[in-house]
Structure formats: structure tokens, C-alpha cells
Amino acid sequence: MPKVEYDGIKFDSDLEVNYYKYLMMENLYFRYHPTVPIKITKNNTYTPDFVVYHPNGVVEIIETKGYNPYSKMRDDMIHQVMLAKPEEELKQWLLENGYSLTNVKTVKYKKIKFLKAYGFVDWDFKNPNTIANKRKEKITDLEAELKEYKNKVKNYERFMKYLYKPNKKLTKEQLHWKQNFEAVWRLKNGC
């Protein structure tokens, strides 16, 4: 893996350099690549990219990650194990690394990525502009509209049967509701 040098420090990636710059700009106390690794399993250890102290007493153990298909399985395993680690274990690890626990309220693990539109976000953050999220939003909006109309119409089941009777002339409003109902069905069934 190519190293990137910045401020006299060799970083593993451009993402780490950018996060380093971000932390410097935010004027937060942090440490890059702590010396003592965290034990993940019997034979595996893990060294986080950053440990960040926030003024409110929160300490974050940060992993910066771009997408790497070759290490995805190991990364996912580490992510799951770190999320499940008790806070006391993380505090013990901080002590082993020479950190002070004075004014520390909580210690948590966080895996982050960078999105142009949002900056540094949690790894699990879903971009609201993705097609899947837009589809879910559309379904929710249409269902809310249909529910509202269902409350207006006294006999909804009879109305639905009426909509699908052949050779029936529909008003503009009825046609609108029929199209919404069909759109929800198509979106839910991936058509």
C-alpha cells in the first residue's frame, strides 16, 4: 500500500491525510496510529487510525475506510467486533496506550468514510440520494397519500373494485388514485 507523507507523518491513504487535516482544523486533541493494538480474536489484532478526544468527554476510536474489495471481509469482521466491545475494555486499552481517562465520559468506536456532499460520515450512513432511498421515500409518500384518501372514502374496498371494473369512466381524481395505487404496487414489487 502506498504511503502518503504530510506534516512529516507517513499516512496509509489520502483519506487519512484528509481526516488529519480535518482534526487539525477542528482543533481537537487526537493521536494517529496508537502503539498498542486492540485484540480482536485470539490471533488477530487491530490498530485504529485515530483516537480523538472531544471537549464533551467523548473519546472516539476512529477507523477511516474507503472501499477495498480485497479486505472487505476482514474489515467487516473488525467492525462488528469493535462495535460489540464493552466500553470498559476500550477504556482499558486507552490506559495501556498511555491515555488519561480524566474527564472521559464515554469511549466509542466509529468507522467513517468521506462523501463529497456530506464530508466525513459514519460508515453505515446511507446517502439519501441513492436510488433505493428515493424509491423508499416515494413509496412512503404515495402510501401516506393513499391512506389519507382511504380515510376519505367510506367504503374503500368497494371503491377499489369499482376502479378496476372494465369500461368505467373515471373522474380525474379517481384516475389519480388508481395511478398512485398502481405506482405503490410497482415500486414495492420492483417493476
VODO-768295 format. One record per residue: residue in three letters; x, y, z of N, C-alpha, C in turn. Coordinates in steps of 0.001 Angstrom, whole numbers, plus 500000, padded with zeros to 6 digits. Each point is the difference from the previous one (the first is absolute). Layout:
// residues N
ALAXYZXYZXYZ...
***
This chain:
// residues 191
MET500845498820500000499155501180500000500895501251500000PRO499758500921499087500845501197499938499751500916501200LYS501073500543500517499904500922501129499926501434499481VAL499285500827500710499864501423499645500617500798501139GLU500948500878499667500653500777501054499405501399500068TYR499727500420501235499467501333500239500408500424501403ASP500469501198500177500417500518501317501065499124500655GLY500816499341499202501050499134500536499494498654500497ILE498721499677499749499405498728500437499657499191498755LYS500272498696500037499629499125498887498637499389500279PHE499038500331499151498641499500500119499789498857499016ASP499024499144500310499702498863499127499193500390498773SER499268501116500059499146500378498871499710501495499998ASP499488500467498864499580501401499892498857500305500964LEU499132499005500216498869500178500914500498500307501412GLU501052499300500437500585500259501328500593501401500067VAL500672500410498924500577501357499962498890501038500124ASN498920499794499248498882500957500045499344500036501371TYR499886498840500646499411499984501342500934500683500998TYR501300499798499833501007500671500832499846501521499866LYS499873500485498757499823501435499761498711500504500656TYR498942499181499872498709500355500599500130500144501520LEU500673499029500647500169500055501463500841501204500420MET501033500312499197500831501169500302499162501285499893MET499173500053498966499156501172499785498976500157501136GLU499479498857500490499018500027501085500651500259501364ASN501338499988500027500776500241501215499675498994501104LEU499921498708499627499724498928500953501297499277500360TYR500059499507501240501160499213500410499797498577499472PHE501008499470499307499886498653499449501379499360499887ARG499985498711499771501236499267499765499804499120498764TYR501047499965499148499950499186498786500724498679500243HIS499407498899499596500541498639500149500626499750501384PRO499167499766501004500517499703501340500941498796499968THR500891499921500993501050498967499980499508498605500369VAL499075499890500949499524498684500445498751499618499208PRO500032498864499264498812499602499239498898499442500904ILE498784499985499493498854499441500725499862498539499594LYS499802499126500984499838498580499693498576499763499488ILE499909499422498796498706499735499380499593498555500247THR500857499075499621499786498579500272501299499462500576LYS500063498695500201501194499389500595501265500345499212ASN499910499979498670501179500221499160499992501324499240ASN498954500789500124499895501254499243500015501215500913THR500754500995499567499973501289500694499654501075498980TYR499669501151500524499568501099499134500496501311500591THR500598500830499144500441501323500430499127501044499312PRO499234500763500763499135501019499387500838501123499392ASP499363500776499132500706501106499346500178501194500937PHE498932500365500723500055501176500865499284499726501316VAL500454500662501048499262500064501262499789501493500253VAL498736500402500081499662501423500083499311500307501326TYR500530501016500706499390500487501239499122501205499661HIS498729499933500376499102501142499789499861500760501321PRO499767501306499943499874500800501231498861499546500911ASN498969499337499443498865499571500821500256498685500747GLY501245499485499942500336498788500743499838498711499210VAL499682500102498735499854498816499158501332499719499308VAL500435498761500069501202499574499281499546499073498889GLU500428500298498776499631499166498866501230499276499462ILE499849498699499812501025499198499348499557499919498544ILE500773500633499128499568500213498621500752499112499012GLU499241499396499102500553499270498861499521500713498740THR500941500444499156499615500628498734500063498927498925LYS498957499918499209499945498936498999499439500487498685GLY500735499722498940499466500115498650499520498598499664TYR499551499781498787499538498664499641501158499182499453ASN500288498860500630501041499091499541499423498591499966PRO499672499479498796499357498681499922500885498868500501TYR501334500212499989500919498934500404500046499801501508SER499708501049500762500043499850501454498625500168500629LYS498958499938499180498638500260500480499587499044501120MET500284498703499840499572499027500995500673500256501352ARG501311500251499980500722500276501243499501501314500619ASP499824501020499171499508501298500486498638499858500668ASP499104499234499369498665499796500564500071499267501329MET500884499007500090500162499242501251500502500923501118ILE501018500803499687500543500939500994498912500987500432HIS499259500511499032498929500963500284498976499403500971GLN499563498781499748499007499340500857500553499758501403VAL501244499518500079500615499720501311500167501290500794MET500473501067499331500223501268500703498691500618500492LEU498941499875499214498707500532500436499476499243501222ALA500345498712500098499503499176501095500873500087501257LYS501187500574499889500909500066501159499408500859501114PRO500077499501501245499506500816501121500856501254500186GLU499369501045500473500703501272500189501171499863500971GLU499848499132501009501076499802500985501272499465499337GLU499830499106499020501154499464499269500701501096499219LEU499214500871499391500570501106499225500739500974500922LYS499438500243501176500666500888500965501315499382500468GLN500008498696500227501217499298500403501070500125498918TRP499580499867498756500931500135498878500589501412499965LEU499169501006500264500492501384500025501082500169501071LEU499757499413501168500990500079501080501314499340499591GLU499906498834499324501200499296499537500782500831498998ASN499324500877499284500647500865499017500478501316500597GLY499870500149501308500499501199500650499048501186499974TYR498738499751499711499012501080500014499503500225501422SER499621501223500270499402500318501288498490499840499877LEU499374499442501018498547499867499972499309501108500796THR500775501029500368499428501146500696499009500700499059ASN498840500305500501498929500678499250499417499163498850VAL500321498700499947499446499146498944498675499434500477LYS498939500307499260498675499490500352499709498704499255THR500202500005498693499743498790499213501110499782498978VAL500172498738499650500954499623498959499214499197498977LYS500121500371498735499272499245498988500848499825498749TYR499663498968499266500682499689498742499171500562498856LYS500661500504498979499281500587498867500805499744498730LYS499318499478498992500622499794498689499418501067499089ILE500872500763499317499504501103499189500444499882498550LYS499274500697499156500362500115498590499785501456499605PHE500405500348498790499845501378499533499063500030498805LEU498982500840500073499100500221498862500095501475499628LYS500194500278498722500196501387499559498924500945500505ALA498761499564499925498897500888500376499849500169501510TYR500512499045500792499738500012501447501257500099500860GLY501176499808499435501228500010500780500213498644500666PHE500570499986501202500262498747500711498723499539500693VAL499590498779499702498766499446500558500248498593500492ASP499092499484500841500075498608500456499995499069498803TRP500700498880500145500076499016498925498610499507499596ASP499090499886500969498662499482499738499047501055499441PHE500474501237499869499174501088499473499564499658498582LYS498706500146499740499469499746498662499764501344499313ASN500602500151498851499833501228499234498532500135499599PRO499325501062500420498574500127499691499728500145498505ASN501024500214499196499797500162498563500080498683499235THR500219498876500696500077498731499283498622499619499484ILE499983499203498954498745499593499367499110499253500983ALA500598499092500786499203499208500947499299500901501012ASN500706501000500509499393500897500978498920500876499375LYS500222500414498758498968500794499315498747499158499791ARG500204498712499666498866499099499786499203499845501299LYS500701499799501125499323499858501298499209501260500340GLU500625501159499753499321501274500263498729500120499170LYS500098499641498723498860500089499088498865499100500483ILE500362498747500399498989499067500504499325500589501234THR500801500522500924499457500573501232499049501147499692ASP500423500895499087499149501140499639498690499540499376LEU500098499059499058498796499522499322499073499263500964GLU500585499181500886499172499274500975499298500965500941ALA500695501060500403499385501002500880498827500670499282GLU500195500290498725498942500621499217498794499059499860LEU500300498716499732498922499018499863499257499797501315LYS500754499995501105499381499831501320499041501164500276GLU500458501189499635499174501190500183498711499870499184TYR500141499512498771498827499846499140499089498891500516LYS500623498938500544499242498869500551499094500496501132ASN500526500926500797499213500559501098498841500853499487LYS500187500622498820498944500822499417498854499139499468VAL500370498904499324499002499144499358499446499035501036LYS498668499987500149499390499168501044500186498514499725ASN499766499563498781500132498589499689501150499819499014TYR501211499937500524501218499954499188500058498743499118GLU499639498843500569500069498738499238499078500071498780ARG498796500500500203499045500130498894500530500970498939PHE500630501075500497500576500994499095501105499376499143MET500869499152500619501085499355499260499446499061498925LYS498950499262500333499371499115499013499431500824498848TYR499423501136500341499422500896498995501083500498499042LEU501171500337500555501089500512499170500424498999498936TYR499898498719500330500502498978499083498905499282499202LYS498798500548500013498938499454499139500244500495498582PRO499885499105499022500239500428498621498934500999499538ASN500400500847499071499119500979499343499370501008500960LYS500674500321501088499474501013500929500682501325499710LYS499229501027499931500548501347499848500406500496501383LEU501256500429500118500486500480501297500178501509499965THR499736500613501128500257501440500112501514500181500073LYS500462501234499863501437500278500096500552499555501353GLU499242500279501062500454499638501344500099498480500145GLN498992499271499508500024498545500091501165499433499192LEU500245500556498836501114499558499167501335500234500717HIS500097501157500659501202500332500768500262498947501085TRP498954499623500752500169499025501076500318498611499460LYS499408499657498864500287498708499374501483499942499592GLN500500501087499412501404500051499590500937499936501217ASN499645500681501083500820499949501220500044498591500564PHE498842499345500049499921498646500524500893499067499173GLU499929500124498674500807499169499112501490500323500144ALA500330501274500195501401500397500168500590499382501252VAL499249499997501115500472499372501238500239498515499767TRP499051499365499327500120498561499738501249499714499163ARG500219500810498951501165499795499126501301500230500746LEU500067501072500799501217500301500752500311498902501018LYS498970499508500691500205498945500987500429498687499373ASN499523499751498789500305498731499339501129500125498988GLY500676501138500007501174500190499148499706500005498515CYS498823500409499606499652500029498565500271501349499394
***
